[in-house]
C-alpha cells in the first residue's frame, strides 16, 4: 500500500531559527515528490518538486533533499519568518497518477 | 488566469439538506480532483476526472456523494442528504501533464462546509 509519513506532526520555533521537516514514503513506482505549503484558510501551493535523479533543490530559504534509496525527503527552512507558519505537505504520485498525501507538518513560527 | 475558482467559500446547512459545491478549473487543464480535508484525516482524494471523464471515485465515502463534470470548465460535488460528519473543507484542484509544471496540482481556495 502506498504511504507517505511525515514528521514531526507539529513544530514550534522562534523567528530566525532553522528547522527541518521529514517525509518517508513507500510509493511505487516512484516518479517525483512534491512539497506543498498550505497557509491557514487557503489551498496548498507547490514549493518544489524532486525527481528521481535530484538530491537537493533550493527555492529561496527552502531546501528540499531526496534520498531515493532510503525513500526519504526533507524540507529545510533557513532563517524562519512569521510567514513560514503553515502546514507543509509531502505528496508522492503513484503509478496510477493518484497522489498519496502525507498528513502534513504544522509549523508555527513565534516572534 | 484567475486560478481554480470554487463556490461557495462557506456553506452552513442543516442535516438532511442537499449541498452542491462548484469548481471551475484552470483553462487548459485536463485533470480535475476533488479533495476533503479534516484535522483528523488530512487531505483525502474523493474523485478525479480526466478530460471530463471520472477515472477513479474510490475515495467517495458513500452513495450520498456524487460528482459531475459536464464540460471542461465546470464540475460539481453534491452531497445528498448531508450529515454532520460531512463537515470539512472541500478542495478542488486541477492539473495538466503538459508543460513545465508537470503534475503540479493547483488548488482552489476551498469550501468550508458545516452541517448542523
Interface residues (C-beta under 8 A of the other chain):
Chain A: X32 X34 X41 X42 X43 X44 X45 X46 X49 X89 X93 X96 X97 X98 X99 X101 X102 X103 X104
Chain B: X4 X31 X42 X43 X44 X45 X48 X56 X91 X93 X102 X103 X104 X105 X107 X108 X109 X110
